[in-house]
Amino acid sequence: PLLIEKGAYAPAGEEDGLRLLVTRFKPYGLGKQDYDLWLRDLSPSSALVKGFKAGTLDWKRFAGRYRKEVETQKSLLRMLRFMSDEGRALTLLCACEKPDRCHRRLLRDAIARA
């Protein structure tokens, strides 16, 4: 699958293909020209985001709960997997500061497994 992860503020590259914003809230200063589709349904719930930012959820618990949330979007995950398998590059965009602690990596894995 052609699944790329980038920060939401990273400039678009030729390899990006379809740029998918996968955040619950639109990052400050990001314009419609910076992404192709905004898929809020693939982002963590507001409660998960707040819990993680507040420190009441550690990464392991956040990741487990997010995986359960995103699995409810099976049709969308399968469609993205199909597009990727057909050779369409998909770039997952999020404004998380730490890529290793970002749901876009978990989402990439969920799409690959769909």
C-alpha positions in Angstrom: 0.0 0.0 0.0 1.1 3.6 -0.7 0.4 5.1 2.7 2.4 8.2 3.6 2.4 10.1 6.9 3.1 13.8 7.2 2.6 16.7 9.5 -0.3 18.8 8.4 2.0 21.8 7.8 4.4 19.9 5.7 4.5 21.2 2.1 2.8 19.0 -0.5 5.1 16.8 -2.6 4.6 15.1 -5.9 4.5 11.7 -4.2 1.7 12.7 -1.8 -1.3 11.7 -4.0 -4.5 12.3 -2.1 -3.8 14.4 1.0 -6.1 13.4 3.8 -6.5 15.5 6.9 -7.3 13.1 9.7 -7.8 15.4 12.7 -10.9 16.1 14.8 -10.2 19.9 14.7 -8.7 21.8 11.8 -5.2 22.9 12.7 -4.8 26.6 13.1 -3.8 28.3 9.9 -4.3 25.3 7.6 -6.2 26.2 4.5 -8.3 24.1 2.1 -5.5 24.2 -0.4 -3.3 22.2 2.1 -5.4 19.0 1.9 -7.8 17.3 -0.4 -10.3 15.7 2.0 -10.9 16.2 5.7 -11.9 12.9 7.2 -12.9 13.7 10.8 -14.4 10.2 11.2 -10.9 8.7 11.1 -9.6 11.0 13.9 -9.7 10.2 17.6 -12.8 11.3 19.5 -12.7 14.6 21.4 -12.7 12.7 24.6 -9.6 10.7 23.6 -7.8 13.8 22.4 -8.6 15.7 25.6 -7.6 12.8 27.8 -4.3 12.3 26.1 -3.4 16.0 26.1 -4.4 16.3 29.8 -2.3 13.3 30.7 -5.2 11.2 32.0 -4.6 8.6 29.2 -1.1 7.3 28.5 -0.1 6.4 25.0 -0.8 2.7 25.4 -4.4 3.3 26.6 -4.9 6.0 24.0 -3.7 3.8 21.2 -6.0 0.9 22.3 -9.0 3.0 22.5 -8.3 4.7 19.2 -8.0 1.4 17.5 -11.4 0.4 18.7 -12.9 3.7 17.6 -11.4 3.6 14.1 -12.5 0.0 13.6 -16.1 1.3 13.5 -15.2 2.9 10.2 -14.6 -0.4 8.3 -16.1 0.8 5.0 -14.0 3.9 4.9 -10.9 1.9 5.8 -11.6 -0.7 3.1 -12.1 2.0 0.5 -8.8 3.7 1.4 -7.1 0.3 1.3 -8.5 -0.4 -2.1 -7.4 2.9 -3.4 -3.9 2.4 -2.0 -3.7 -1.2 -3.4 -4.7 0.2 -6.8 -1.6 2.4 -6.8 -3.1 5.7 -5.5 -0.8 7.3 -3.0 -2.6 8.5 0.2 -1.0 10.9 2.6 -2.3 11.0 6.1 -2.0 14.5 7.6 -2.1 15.4 11.3 -0.7 18.2 13.5 0.7 16.0 16.2 4.1 17.2 17.3 5.6 13.7 17.9 5.1 11.3 15.0 5.8 8.3 17.2 2.9 9.3 19.5 0.4 10.2 16.7 -2.8 8.4 15.7 -1.9 8.7 12.0 0.6 5.8 12.4 -2.2 3.7 14.0 -4.5 4.7 11.2 -2.0 3.8 8.6 -1.8 0.3 10.1 -5.6 0.0 10.3 -5.9 0.9 6.6 -3.2 -1.7 5.7 -5.1 -4.4 7.7 -8.6 -3.5 6.3 
